[in-house]
Amino acid sequence: MKRASAIRTMLAVLAASLPASTARAAGEDAARPTPPIVFVHGEGDSAVFWMPVLWRFESNGYPADRLFAADIDHPSARADDTVAQENRSSTKDAADGLSQAVERALNASEGDKVAIVAHSRGCQTARNYVRNFGGADKVAGMVLAGCVHHGVYANSEERLNSEYNGAGRFLTALNQPPEVPKDIPVTVIRSDRFDLYAQPDARFLGLPGQATGVSFDAPELKGADSVVIDGIDHRETATSPEAFIAIYKAITGQVPTTLDIEPEDSPTVAGEVSGYANGAPTNLPLEGARLTVFAVDSETGERQGEAVLETTVGADGRFGPFAAEPGQRYEFVVAAEGYPVTRIYRSSFPRSTDIANLRLYPGVAGAIAGTTLPGEVVNVMRPRGYFGIDDNATLGAIPIAGRPETEEVPSVWTSSLPVDGDTPETVVAGFNGETIAARTTPENADDVVWIEFLY
């Protein structure tokens, strides 16, 4: 989406109207510390989803030691909330995970209350925690983005135990008045009509032409301040520059002074290696995984010198920290039992992070429209947004495959490209001005290559 004018509009609108911020609601003033913030990811995501948002907070002077990103175990919801399912969490499991993250934030910051910033499934997790799991006395305010408060669909006759059914038992109970808890200010951020989980038509659920029972404004809550941003997709409701303006203002009562991520002189990078089970990510440590990190040439993806990190992760799944150069690109090579060797090329790291998490997927990647591609394959992902039809998104100098040519609502965040030949070569992916280069390895037919855009 083309956003320069939208960002200017957002800055003007937000500067003109300053409702009570969560900091003031918590009794903060200029002489006291800013509230600790707990960021809550959505379905199938992990703490790393929030990395650029944390960097933007830091670049605006928010203390890094008051920013906490939750990492919920088994981050995908059960099909039936009342029935145990391998590597799936119930609504209670998710709320318990958030409760633990809040306690860690309060203990580390010596704060009285936290602000919560949540996305997608994290929205109902945050509300559930506040309403039903003791969070009301520990939360100063909430910013909820890309939510499914009233369901992805609403069906009063089927799947009543689905967490995502707006007419189901969980959301019906959660939405009993008041939808916004007393004395806890809430800001809701939503797209105008480009969130694929707030669509009147069920085409994204595999039922084109059928009504979902929800509308574009389904993410809103009665009693909450609503920020509607034109043209952003489901994930960009939390990760885009426009969303950051709204999040920062809701927390601090001020518009940010910059949207840029200010680079550090000597950033360090650390994270966790996790895996996959029963068709979903685990967010659990993958003990014994072997990680090697190489600096690579930004134009060719070729390795530059010896590894900057070689380690076997322990029971906590953690790696690093290693010293990173601002602007330098890195290749992360991960090997673990039961997984193919995975090589990940990422955007550079302008600032330090301890949530540069790496996730392994089983089997061979590289499928377009359900068809596995032959031979050497290079894959690309955009975990914090989708590839829209008006984005300049390429892989191997051709438009990224798999995007519906006439669908305005962005819904594709991964793609793949088969590469012929027996000689290693460079494949470049591009997204709206950023390029990342990767190298093929025809001599290692079973490894998997990912290019991962940060923004």
MOCORHU-V798634 format. One record per residue. N is the residue number from 0. RES is the residue in one letter. OMEGA is omega in degrees with one decimal (999 if undefined). Layout:
BEGIN
N;RES;OMEGA / N;RES;OMEGA
END
This chain:
BEGIN
0;M;177.5 / 1;K;-165.3 / 2;R;-173.9 / 3;A;-179.3 / 4;S;179.1 / 5;A;179.8 / 6;I;178.1 / 7;R;178.8 / 8;T;179.2 / 9;M;179.6 / 10;L;-179.1 / 11;A;-178.5 / 12;V;-176.6 / 13;L;177.7 / 14;A;-176.8 / 15;A;-175.5 / 16;S;-176.8 / 17;L;174.5 / 18;P;-177.3 / 19;A;-179.8 / 20;S;177.1 / 21;T;178.8 / 22;A;179.5 / 23;R;178.4 / 24;A;179.5 / 25;A;179.5 / 26;G;-179.6 / 27;E;169.0 / 28;D;-172.6 / 29;A;-176.6 / 30;A;-176.2 / 31;R;-179.2 / 32;P;173.8 / 33;T;-175.4 / 34;P;170.9 / 35;P;-179.4 / 36;I;173.9 / 37;V;179.8 / 38;F;-173.9 / 39;V;-178.8 / 40;H;-177.6 / 41;G;-177.8 / 42;E;174.1 / 43;G;-178.1 / 44;D;177.2 / 45;S;-177.5 / 46;A;-175.8 / 47;V;175.9 / 48;F;-171.9 / 49;W;-171.9 / 50;M;-179.5 / 51;P;178.6 / 52;V;176.2 / 53;L;178.9 / 54;W;178.8 / 55;R;175.0 / 56;F;179.9 / 57;E;-178.5 / 58;S;175.9 / 59;N;174.2 / 60;G;178.6 / 61;Y;-175.3 / 62;P;-179.0 / 63;A;-177.6 / 64;D;174.7 / 65;R;178.3 / 66;L;-174.6 / 67;F;178.3 / 68;A;178.1 / 69;A;176.4 / 70;D;-172.6 / 71;I;176.1 / 72;D;179.4 / 73;H;-166.7 / 74;P;177.7 / 75;S;-176.4 / 76;A;173.1 / 77;R;172.2 / 78;A;175.2 / 79;D;-172.9 / 80;D;-176.0 / 81;T;-174.6 / 82;V;179.5 / 83;A;-178.1 / 84;Q;-177.4 / 85;E;176.4 / 86;N;171.9 / 87;R;-178.5 / 88;S;172.7 / 89;S;175.8 / 90;T;176.6 / 91;K;178.4 / 92;D;-178.3 / 93;A;178.6 / 94;A;176.4 / 95;D;177.7 / 96;G;177.5 / 97;L;178.7 / 98;S;178.2 / 99;Q;178.9 / 100;A;178.2 / 101;V;179.6 / 102;E;177.6 / 103;R;179.9 / 104;A;179.6 / 105;L;-179.9 / 106;N;-177.4 / 107;A;-175.2 / 108;S;-174.8 / 109;E;178.3 / 110;G;177.3 / 111;D;-179.0 / 112;K;177.1 / 113;V;163.0 / 114;A;178.7 / 115;I;171.6 / 116;V;-172.6 / 117;A;179.7 / 118;H;170.6 / 119;S;179.7 / 120;R;178.6 / 121;G;179.6 / 122;C;-179.7 / 123;Q;174.0 / 124;T;179.5 / 125;A;-179.8 / 126;R;178.5 / 127;N;177.9 / 128;Y;-178.8 / 129;V;-174.6 / 130;R;-166.5 / 131;N;-172.8 / 132;F;170.6 / 133;G;-175.9 / 134;G;-174.0 / 135;A;-178.3 / 136;D;-174.9 / 137;K;-175.9 / 138;V;179.3 / 139;A;-178.7 / 140;G;-177.9 / 141;M;169.3 / 142;V;-171.1 / 143;L;-171.4 / 144;A;175.7 / 145;G;-169.7 / 146;C;174.6 / 147;V;-176.0 / 148;H;-177.3 / 149;H;172.2 / 150;G;167.8 / 151;V;173.9 / 152;Y;177.1 / 153;A;-177.2 / 154;N;-175.6 / 155;S;-176.2 / 156;E;-175.3 / 157;E;173.8 / 158;R;-175.9 / 159;L;177.7 / 160;N;175.0 / 161;S;177.3 / 162;E;-174.0 / 163;Y;177.8 / 164;N;-178.1 / 165;G;176.7 / 166;A;-180.0 / 167;G;-173.0 / 168;R;-175.3 / 169;F;-176.2 / 170;L;175.8 / 171;T;178.4 / 172;A;-178.2 / 173;L;-176.1 / 174;N;173.6 / 175;Q;-177.8 / 176;P;-2.9 / 177;P;178.6 / 178;E;175.6 / 179;V;-175.8 / 180;P;179.9 / 181;K;173.8 / 182;D;174.4 / 183;I;180.0 / 184;P;-178.4 / 185;V;171.6 / 186;T;177.6 / 187;V;176.1 / 188;I;179.0 / 189;R;173.2 / 190;S;176.9 / 191;D;179.6 / 192;R;-174.3 / 193;F;175.2 / 194;D;-174.8 / 195;L;178.2 / 196;Y;172.9 / 197;A;-174.7 / 198;Q;177.2 / 199;P;179.8 / 200;D;-173.6 / 201;A;-177.0 / 202;R;179.6 / 203;F;173.4 / 204;L;-179.7 / 205;G;-178.1 / 206;L;-177.2 / 207;P;178.5 / 208;G;177.8 / 209;Q;-179.1 / 210;A;177.2 / 211;T;-173.6 / 212;G;175.5 / 213;V;-175.8 / 214;S;-179.8 / 215;F;-176.9 / 216;D;-179.5 / 217;A;178.6 / 218;P;-175.4 / 219;E;177.7 / 220;L;176.3 / 221;K;-179.7 / 222;G;179.4 / 223;A;167.8 / 224;D;-178.0 / 225;S;174.1 / 226;V;-179.4 / 227;V;-176.2 / 228;I;-178.1 / 229;D;165.3 / 230;G;-177.9 / 231;I;-179.6 / 232;D;-174.1 / 233;H;-177.2 / 234;R;179.4 / 235;E;174.4 / 236;T;178.9 / 237;A;-168.2 / 238;T;-176.5 / 239;S;175.4 / 240;P;179.0 / 241;E;178.8 / 242;A;179.5 / 243;F;177.7 / 244;I;-178.1 / 245;A;179.9 / 246;I;-176.6 / 247;Y;-178.8 / 248;K;178.4 / 249;A;-178.9 / 250;I;-170.3 / 251;T;-173.6 / 252;G;-179.2 / 253;Q;171.4 / 254;V;-179.5 / 255;P;177.6 / 256;T;178.9 / 257;T;170.7 / 258;L;178.7 / 259;D;170.5 / 260;I;-174.9 / 261;E;-177.3 / 262;P;172.3 / 263;E;178.9 / 264;D;-174.1 / 265;S;-179.7 / 266;P;174.0 / 267;T;-173.6 / 268;V;176.5 / 269;A;179.7 / 270;G;-177.8 / 271;E;173.7 / 272;V;178.9 / 273;S;-173.3 / 274;G;-169.5 / 275;Y;176.8 / 276;A;177.1 / 277;N;174.3 / 278;G;-178.4 / 279;A;176.3 / 280;P;-177.0 / 281;T;-168.9 / 282;N;177.2 / 283;L;-179.3 / 284;P;177.7 / 285;L;-176.1 / 286;E;178.3 / 287;G;176.5 / 288;A;-179.0 / 289;R;-176.5 / 290;L;172.3 / 291;T;-177.8 / 292;V;178.9 / 293;F;164.4 / 294;A;-177.7 / 295;V;175.8 / 296;D;-174.2 / 297;S;-178.1 / 298;E;-175.5 / 299;T;-175.2 / 300;G;-178.8 / 301;E;-177.6 / 302;R;179.8 / 303;Q;175.7 / 304;G;-177.5 / 305;E;178.9 / 306;A;175.9 / 307;V;176.7 / 308;L;171.1 / 309;E;-176.0 / 310;T;168.1 / 311;T;-172.8 / 312;V;-178.4 / 313;G;-175.4 / 314;A;179.3 / 315;D;178.3 / 316;G;-171.3 / 317;R;171.3 / 318;F;178.2 / 319;G;5.5 / 320;P;169.0 / 321;F;-179.5 / 322;A;-179.6 / 323;A;175.3 / 324;E;176.5 / 325;P;-179.5 / 326;G;-179.2 / 327;Q;174.7 / 328;R;-178.4 / 329;Y;171.9 / 330;E;177.9 / 331;F;-178.8 / 332;V;-175.0 / 333;V;176.4 / 334;A;179.5 / 335;A;-179.1 / 336;E;179.3 / 337;G;-178.8 / 338;Y;171.3 / 339;P;172.3 / 340;V;-174.4 / 341;T;179.5 / 342;R;-173.9 / 343;I;175.2 / 344;Y;-174.7 / 345;R;166.2 / 346;S;-178.5 / 347;S;-177.4 / 348;F;179.8 / 349;P;-177.5 / 350;R;178.7 / 351;S;175.8 / 352;T;172.4 / 353;D;179.3 / 354;I;176.1 / 355;A;-171.2 / 356;N;179.1 / 357;L;-177.5 / 358;R;177.6 / 359;L;177.5 / 360;Y;-179.0 / 361;P;174.1 / 362;G;-175.0 / 363;V;173.7 / 364;A;175.2 / 365;G;176.4 / 366;A;175.3 / 367;I;-179.7 / 368;A;176.2 / 369;G;-179.3 / 370;T;178.7 / 371;T;-177.2 / 372;L;-177.7 / 373;P;169.1 / 374;G;-179.8 / 375;E;-175.4 / 376;V;170.9 / 377;V;-177.9 / 378;N;178.4 / 379;V;176.8 / 380;M;173.0 / 381;R;-171.5 / 382;P;-176.0 / 383;R;177.8 / 384;G;-179.5 / 385;Y;175.6 / 386;F;-179.7 / 387;G;-175.8 / 388;I;177.9 / 389;D;170.7 / 390;D;173.5 / 391;N;-174.2 / 392;A;-176.5 / 393;T;173.3 / 394;L;-175.1 / 395;G;175.8 / 396;A;174.9 / 397;I;-179.8 / 398;P;-179.7 / 399;I;-176.6 / 400;A;173.5 / 401;G;178.4 / 402;R;174.6 / 403;P;-171.7 / 404;E;-176.7 / 405;T;-177.8 / 406;E;-178.5 / 407;E;-176.0 / 408;V;-179.5 / 409;P;-177.3 / 410;S;-177.2 / 411;V;-179.4 / 412;W;175.3 / 413;T;175.1 / 414;S;-175.4 / 415;S;179.9 / 416;L;173.6 / 417;P;-178.4 / 418;V;-179.2 / 419;D;172.1 / 420;G;-178.2 / 421;D;-177.8 / 422;T;176.9 / 423;P;178.7 / 424;E;-179.6 / 425;T;172.9 / 426;V;-176.2 / 427;V;171.9 / 428;A;179.0 / 429;G;175.5 / 430;F;175.0 / 431;N;173.7 / 432;G;176.6 / 433;E;175.7 / 434;T;176.2 / 435;I;-178.0 / 436;A;175.7 / 437;A;178.5 / 438;R;173.1 / 439;T;178.8 / 440;T;-178.9 / 441;P;179.7 / 442;E;177.5 / 443;N;-170.1 / 444;A;-174.1 / 445;D;179.9 / 446;D;-177.1 / 447;V;-178.4 / 448;V;175.0 / 449;W;165.9 / 450;I;-173.4 / 451;E;177.3 / 452;F;-176.4 / 453;L;-171.0 / 454;Y;999
END
